[in-house]
Structures are given as structure tokens and as C-alpha cells.
Amino acid sequence: MQVHVYILFSNSLERYYSGIADDVDKRLEQHNAGKGKYTSKGMPWHIITTIACASRSEAMALEKKIKKRGIQRYLIDNNLI
């Protein structure tokens, strides 16, 4: 089963958000329905990128790396924006 690390952007907050999900589209719907403490403030969220990982532990390690580096910096360094 593939797990994805996803990065979202909110125009209203001008902020990025990263998370992990098996079904990114379903998770985006949840974020945009206000079903998240942080993400409810920045609706609507837009998908910037998704990165497929072989396992949940690999996805968790990648998300930690992204957050530690800074989401925007990670995107720039990897030519994703």
C-alpha cells in the first residue's frame, strides 16, 4: 500500500501545510470541510505536490525532513515551485 506525503497551500493564510495520507483527495476534502484544527482556518487548501512513499515509516521520515527544512524551502530546493 502506498502512502503519500502531501503539501497544501492556503491563499488566505499564505502558508503551506504538509501531511500524510493513503487517499490524498479524500484528505483534502476533509481539510476543506474544516475537519482539522489548523487547516480549518485556511480554507480552501490547494494541493501543491504529492510524494509517494513505499511505507508509512518512510512517509513519516520524509514529512519530518520537510518540516525541519521548512516546507517552502523544501519545495524551492527540489524545484517543485
C-alpha positions, -999 to +999 in steps of 0.1 A: +000+000+000+014+034-010+013+063+014+017+098+003+032+129+018+013+159+005+019+196+006-010+221+005-012+259+002-037+283+016-040+316-003-059+332+026-031+324+051-003+324+026+010+293+043+020+257+034+009+226+052+022+191+049+007+158+059+005+121+053-024+102+038-034+070+020-060+089+000-049+124-006-081+136-024-102+124+005-079+140+030-080+173+010-118+172+012-116+168+050-092+198+052-115+219+031-146+208+052-130+223+083-121+189+099-088+199+112-077+223+140-050+241+120-063+237+084-099+249+092-085+284+094-070+285+058-098+271+036-097+265+007-065+245+006-049+236-028-026+206-035+009+217-044+025+183-047+022+147-035+051+123-030+045+086-030+063+065-003+066+027+000+056+027+037+041+048+064+075+050+082+092+063+050+064+089+047+068+099+083+106+103+079+101+124+047+074+146+063+098+152+093+126+162+069+103+186+050+090+203+082+125+205+096+139+222+065+108+244+061+081+235+036+087+264+012+124+259+012+120+222+006+098+230-024+122+255-038+153+232-033+135+204-051+122+226-080+086+219-070+076+256-071 
